[in-house]
Amino acid sequence: NFTYCPETGLAKGNEHSAFSGWAFPFPGVFLMAEFISEDEESEIVELMDQDDWKPSQSGRKKQDYGPKVNFKKQRLKAGSFTGLPSFSEKIVAQMKACPVLGGFLPVEQCNLDYVPERGSAIDPHFDDWWLWGERLVSLNLLSKTVLSMSCDSEDSIQLFPAFSKENGELSPPGSFTQTSACKNSGEEGCVLSPRLVPSKEVTVAIHLPQRSLVVLYGDARYKWKHAIYRKHIEHRRICVTFRELSAEFSAGGRHEKLGKELLEIALSFQGRP
């Protein structure tokens, strides 16, 4: 019932929902359109398709490049991990230009293949945070889709009125005095009160264009679950997700030595799925 606006960082109530005309800040999302070119996209997908895609859950297929992990027992080893694929070296280098990806060192890459014919989807979930760190980075290839965000928290969200300016942008919080809505109420300079709604009643759509890069961190990583629903897979779509290590496996952490070993393997870019 809300749509994320990359220009303002706000989630804006959808026109035909009960939240039309309302908005709230939605931190923890970085979205860059046209992260790679059409030629780069074609080359990457062609190289992926030279390797096998293994069946995965919910009608997806996958290619994994990463260490062997047992999340339930919290066990981890290099196993047969030989690194990220060679074609990802350029992608990872390009990430350094993104302001939110300073110091990002991917230790795992997962390619997921979605097609409507298989009913491909992924249910609302959090990515593990025992092993994976703050930032989740995904490259969206071959077709557009929608990343659906939902929250199970018992907290409430404070909405504020959002009125379109002439240029179509949303007004920031605190700037909604003397609006047309106030004038219609017959009061000069009135301020519409913010509105509290349960978090569970709110869903936010993040529209991902073809060839876009999205980063989830902070609240969008740890407070909001993310999902891809079947109705938002219209054509073949490949999602390339990169993950970094948690603090436990990074410098100063309890498993720093193992983390360093895995990063050396990952960033050799000699991997096979």
C-alpha positions as CSV (number, residue, x, y, z in Angstrom):
1,N,0.0,0.0,0.0
2,F,3.1,2.3,-0.2
3,T,5.7,2.8,-2.9
4,Y,9.3,3.7,-2.2
5,C,10.5,7.0,-3.9
6,P,14.3,6.8,-4.5
7,E,14.6,10.6,-5.0
8,T,13.2,11.5,-1.5
9,G,13.8,8.3,0.5
10,L,10.1,8.3,1.4
11,A,7.5,5.6,1.2
12,K,4.4,7.2,-0.4
13,G,0.9,5.9,0.1
14,N,-0.6,4.5,-3.1
15,E,-3.3,6.4,-4.8
16,H,-6.1,3.9,-4.4
17,S,-5.1,2.6,-0.9
18,A,-6.3,3.8,2.5
19,F,-2.9,5.6,2.8
20,S,-3.3,7.9,-0.2
21,G,-1.8,11.3,0.6
22,W,0.4,10.0,3.4
23,A,4.1,9.2,3.6
24,F,6.9,8.2,6.0
25,P,10.7,8.0,5.8
26,F,12.0,4.6,4.6
27,P,15.7,4.5,5.4
28,G,18.2,1.8,4.4
29,V,17.7,1.6,0.7
30,F,20.1,2.7,-2.1
31,L,18.9,2.2,-5.7
32,M,21.0,3.0,-8.8
33,A,19.3,2.6,-12.2
34,E,21.4,1.5,-15.2
35,F,24.2,0.2,-13.0
36,I,25.5,-1.8,-16.0
37,S,25.0,-1.4,-19.8
38,E,22.8,-3.6,-22.0
39,D,26.0,-5.1,-23.6
40,E,27.4,-6.0,-20.1
41,E,24.1,-7.5,-19.1
42,S,24.0,-9.7,-22.2
43,E,27.6,-10.9,-21.7
44,I,27.0,-11.7,-18.0
45,V,23.8,-13.7,-18.7
46,E,25.5,-15.6,-21.5
47,L,28.4,-16.6,-19.2
48,M,26.0,-17.7,-16.5
49,D,24.0,-19.8,-18.9
50,Q,27.2,-21.7,-19.8
51,D,27.0,-23.3,-16.3
52,D,24.3,-25.4,-14.8
53,W,21.4,-23.9,-12.9
54,K,20.3,-26.1,-10.0
55,P,16.6,-26.3,-8.9
56,S,15.9,-24.1,-5.8
57,Q,12.8,-23.4,-3.7
58,S,9.6,-21.8,-4.9
59,G,10.2,-22.3,-8.7
60,R,13.6,-20.7,-8.8
61,K,16.9,-22.0,-10.1
62,K,20.3,-21.0,-8.6
63,Q,24.0,-20.8,-8.9
64,D,26.0,-20.5,-5.6
65,Y,29.5,-19.1,-5.2
66,G,30.3,-19.2,-1.6
67,P,31.5,-21.2,1.5
68,K,29.7,-24.3,2.8
69,V,27.3,-23.1,5.5
70,N,25.0,-24.8,8.0
71,F,22.9,-21.9,9.3
72,K,21.0,-24.0,11.9
73,K,24.2,-25.3,13.6
74,Q,26.1,-22.1,12.8
75,R,29.0,-24.0,11.1
76,L,31.0,-22.7,8.2
77,K,34.0,-24.0,6.1
78,A,35.5,-23.2,2.8
79,G,34.5,-26.6,1.3
80,S,34.8,-26.6,-2.4
81,F,34.6,-22.8,-2.7
82,T,37.0,-21.5,-5.3
83,G,35.9,-17.8,-5.4
84,L,33.4,-15.5,-7.1
85,P,33.1,-15.9,-10.9
86,S,35.6,-14.0,-13.1
87,F,32.8,-11.8,-14.7
88,S,32.0,-10.4,-11.3
89,E,35.4,-8.7,-10.8
90,K,34.3,-5.8,-12.9
91,I,30.9,-5.5,-11.2
92,V,32.6,-5.5,-7.7
93,A,35.0,-2.8,-8.9
94,Q,32.1,-0.6,-10.1
95,M,30.4,-0.9,-6.7
96,K,33.2,1.2,-5.2
97,A,31.6,4.3,-6.8
98,C,28.4,3.8,-4.8
99,P,28.4,6.0,-1.7
100,V,26.9,3.3,0.6
101,L,29.4,0.6,-0.5
102,G,32.6,1.9,0.9
103,G,34.7,-1.1,2.1
104,F,32.2,-3.6,0.7
105,L,34.0,-7.0,0.2
106,P,31.7,-9.7,-1.1
107,V,32.4,-13.2,0.2
108,E,29.4,-14.8,-1.4
109,Q,27.5,-14.5,-4.7
110,C,24.1,-16.2,-5.4
111,N,22.5,-16.0,-8.9
112,L,18.8,-16.7,-8.8
113,D,16.8,-17.4,-12.0
114,Y,13.1,-16.5,-11.9
115,V,10.5,-17.2,-14.7
116,P,6.7,-16.9,-14.6
117,E,6.2,-20.4,-16.1
118,R,7.7,-22.0,-12.9
119,G,5.8,-19.6,-10.6
120,S,9.1,-18.3,-9.3
121,A,9.0,-16.3,-6.1
122,I,10.6,-15.9,-2.7
123,D,8.6,-15.5,0.5
124,P,9.1,-12.6,3.0
125,H,12.3,-13.3,4.9
126,F,15.4,-11.8,6.6
127,D,18.8,-12.8,5.3
128,D,20.9,-14.4,8.0
129,W,22.9,-12.0,10.2
130,W,25.1,-14.5,12.1
131,L,27.3,-14.8,8.9
132,W,26.2,-12.0,6.5
133,G,27.0,-8.4,7.3
134,E,25.2,-5.1,7.2
135,R,24.7,-4.6,3.4
136,L,22.9,-6.9,1.0
137,V,23.6,-6.0,-2.7
138,S,21.5,-7.2,-5.6
139,L,21.8,-6.6,-9.3
140,N,18.5,-7.0,-11.2
141,L,18.9,-8.4,-14.7
142,L,16.7,-9.1,-17.8
143,S,13.4,-7.6,-16.6
144,K,12.0,-5.2,-14.0
145,T,10.4,-6.5,-10.8
146,V,9.1,-5.3,-7.4
147,L,10.8,-5.9,-4.1
148,S,8.0,-6.1,-1.5
149,M,8.9,-5.0,2.1
150,S,6.8,-6.0,5.1
151,C,7.2,-5.7,8.9
152,D,6.2,-8.1,11.7
153,S,7.0,-5.6,14.5
154,E,4.5,-4.6,17.1
155,D,5.7,-1.0,16.7
156,S,3.7,1.7,15.0
157,I,4.8,3.9,12.0
158,Q,4.2,7.6,12.1
159,L,2.8,8.9,8.8
160,F,2.7,12.5,7.7
161,P,0.7,14.2,5.0
162,A,2.5,14.4,1.7
163,F,1.4,16.9,-0.9
164,S,2.6,17.1,-4.4
165,K,4.5,20.2,-5.4
166,E,4.4,21.6,-8.9
167,N,7.4,19.5,-9.9
168,G,5.8,16.4,-8.6
169,E,8.1,15.8,-5.6
170,L,6.9,14.9,-2.1
171,S,7.1,17.5,0.6
172,P,9.4,16.6,3.5
173,P,8.0,16.3,7.1
174,G,7.2,19.6,8.7
175,S,6.6,21.5,5.4
176,F,2.8,20.9,5.2
177,T,1.4,24.1,6.6
178,Q,-0.7,26.4,4.4
179,T,-1.5,23.6,2.0
180,S,-4.5,23.3,-0.2
181,A,-5.8,20.6,2.3
182,C,-5.6,23.1,5.1
183,K,-7.3,25.8,3.1
184,N,-10.1,23.5,2.3
185,S,-10.6,23.0,6.1
186,G,-11.2,26.7,6.4
187,E,-8.4,27.3,8.9
188,E,-5.4,29.5,8.1
189,G,-2.0,27.9,8.7
190,C,-3.3,24.7,10.1
191,V,-1.0,21.7,10.5
192,L,-2.4,18.2,9.8
193,S,-1.6,15.9,12.7
194,P,0.7,12.9,11.9
195,R,-1.1,9.6,11.9
196,L,0.1,6.4,13.7
197,V,-0.5,3.0,12.1
198,P,0.6,-0.5,13.1
199,S,3.7,-1.6,11.2
200,K,2.0,-4.9,10.3
201,E,-0.6,-3.0,8.2
202,V,2.1,-1.5,6.0
203,T,3.8,-2.9,2.9
204,V,6.2,-1.0,0.7
205,A,7.0,-1.7,-2.9
206,I,10.5,-1.0,-4.2
207,H,10.4,-0.9,-8.0
208,L,13.6,-2.4,-9.4
209,P,14.2,-1.4,-13.1
210,Q,16.1,-3.8,-15.4
211,R,19.9,-3.5,-14.8
212,S,19.5,-1.7,-11.5
213,L,21.5,-2.2,-8.3
214,V,19.8,-2.1,-5.0
215,V,21.4,-2.1,-1.5
216,L,19.5,-2.9,1.7
217,Y,21.0,-1.9,5.0
218,G,20.0,-0.6,8.4
219,D,16.2,-0.7,9.0
220,A,15.5,-2.1,5.5
221,R,17.9,-5.0,6.3
222,Y,17.1,-5.8,9.9
223,K,13.5,-4.5,10.5
224,W,11.8,-5.1,7.2
225,K,11.5,-8.5,5.5
226,H,11.8,-8.6,1.7
227,A,10.1,-10.8,-0.8
228,I,9.4,-11.2,-4.6
229,Y,5.9,-12.3,-5.4
230,R,4.8,-14.3,-8.4
231,K,2.7,-11.5,-9.8
232,H,5.8,-9.4,-10.1
233,I,7.7,-11.9,-12.3
234,E,6.5,-11.1,-15.9
235,H,9.5,-12.3,-17.8
236,R,12.7,-14.1,-17.1
237,R,14.6,-12.3,-14.3
238,I,18.0,-13.0,-12.9
239,C,19.0,-11.6,-9.5
240,V,22.7,-11.5,-8.6
241,T,23.1,-11.0,-4.8
242,F,26.4,-10.3,-3.1
243,R,26.9,-10.6,0.6
244,E,29.6,-9.4,3.0
245,L,30.8,-11.0,6.3
246,S,29.3,-10.1,9.6
247,A,31.5,-8.5,12.4
248,E,32.1,-11.9,13.9
249,F,34.1,-12.9,10.8
250,S,35.7,-9.5,10.2
251,A,38.7,-7.7,11.6
252,G,38.7,-8.0,15.4
253,G,35.9,-10.6,15.4
254,R,35.9,-14.1,17.0
255,H,36.3,-15.8,13.6
256,E,38.5,-13.2,11.9
257,K,41.0,-15.8,10.7
258,L,38.4,-17.9,8.9
259,G,36.8,-14.7,7.5
260,K,40.1,-13.6,6.0
261,E,40.7,-17.0,4.4
262,L,37.2,-17.0,2.8
263,L,37.7,-13.4,1.5
264,E,41.0,-14.3,-0.1
265,I,39.3,-17.2,-1.9
266,A,36.2,-15.1,-2.9
267,L,38.2,-12.2,-4.3
268,S,40.5,-14.4,-6.4
269,F,37.5,-14.4,-8.9
270,Q,38.3,-18.0,-10.1
271,G,35.1,-19.6,-9.0
272,R,32.7,-22.1,-10.5
273,P,29.2,-22.5,-9.1
